């Protein structure tokens, strides 16, 4: 099913789960690159040592990357599930309304 914005009908929709995954991926990749570069700056060894040190940096960066992903969900989505990348509208997917709220009856 193709999601569309409720306001501008754009198909450029980012879900909260996708945004959390992207934030986690970018944060861990950044940590790996910094770990690999830090080791190369101190020694002249190239190759597998830099790769191993970069991968080791990911292990230590995982808790911080998780916090970054949760902050993206909290502050950029404000409790909604979808974000339109064209107009900036925040909304939930149609059909995910809470059924627990009783319908108001007119007197």
C-alpha positions in Angstrom: 0.0 0.0 0.0 1.4 3.4 -1.0 1.2 6.0 1.7 0.1 9.5 0.7 0.1 12.7 2.7 -3.2 13.7 4.0 -2.6 17.4 3.1 -0.7 17.5 -0.2 -1.1 13.9 -1.4 2.6 13.5 -1.9 4.1 10.0 -1.9 7.3 11.2 -0.1 6.4 9.9 3.3 8.9 8.9 6.0 7.7 6.6 8.7 8.9 6.8 12.3 10.4 3.4 12.2 12.3 4.2 9.0 13.6 7.4 10.5 14.8 5.6 13.6 16.6 3.0 11.4 18.3 5.7 9.3 19.4 7.6 12.4 20.9 4.4 13.9 22.7 3.6 10.6 24.2 7.0 10.2 25.3 7.2 13.8 26.9 3.8 13.8 28.6 4.5 10.4 30.0 7.7 11.8 31.4 6.0 14.8 33.0 3.3 12.6 34.7 5.9 10.4 35.9 7.9 13.4 37.3 4.7 15.0 39.1 3.8 11.8 40.5 7.3 11.2 41.7 7.7 14.8 43.8 4.6 14.5 45.3 5.5 11.1 46.3 9.0 12.4 48.4 7.5 15.2 50.1 4.7 13.2 51.2 4.2 9.7 49.5 0.7 9.5 46.8 0.5 6.8 44.2 -2.1 5.9 42.7 -4.6 8.2 43.8 -2.9 11.5 41.7 0.2 10.5 38.8 -2.0 9.6 38.9 -3.9 12.9 39.2 -0.7 14.9 36.3 0.8 13.1 34.1 -2.2 13.8 35.2 -2.2 17.4 34.1 1.4 17.7 30.5 0.4 16.7 30.2 -1.8 19.8 30.9 1.2 22.1 28.7 3.6 20.1 25.5 1.4 20.0 23.9 2.8 23.2 24.4 6.4 22.1 23.1 5.5 18.6 20.0 4.1 20.2 19.4 7.3 22.2 19.8 9.3 19.0 17.3 7.2 17.2 14.8 7.6 20.1 15.3 11.3 20.1 14.5 11.5 16.3 11.3 9.6 17.0 10.4 11.8 20.0 11.3 15.3 18.7 10.7 15.0 15.0 7.6 12.9 15.0 5.9 14.1 18.2 4.0 10.9 18.7 2.8 10.6 15.1 3.8 7.7 12.8 4.4 9.5 9.5 6.1 12.7 8.2 5.5 14.2 4.8 8.9 15.2 3.3 7.2 17.6 1.0 5.0 19.8 3.2 6.1 18.7 6.7 2.7 17.4 7.9 2.7 14.9 10.7 0.0 12.3 10.7 -0.8 8.6 11.6 -1.6 6.1 8.9 -5.2 6.0 8.1 -7.0 3.1 9.9 -4.8 3.2 13.0 -7.3 5.3 15.0 -7.8 4.1 18.6 -11.1 2.2 18.9 -11.1 2.6 22.7 -12.6 6.1 22.5 -16.4 6.0 22.7 -18.2 7.8 19.9 -19.9 11.0 21.0 -23.7 10.9 20.7 -25.7 14.0 20.0 -28.6 14.7 22.5 
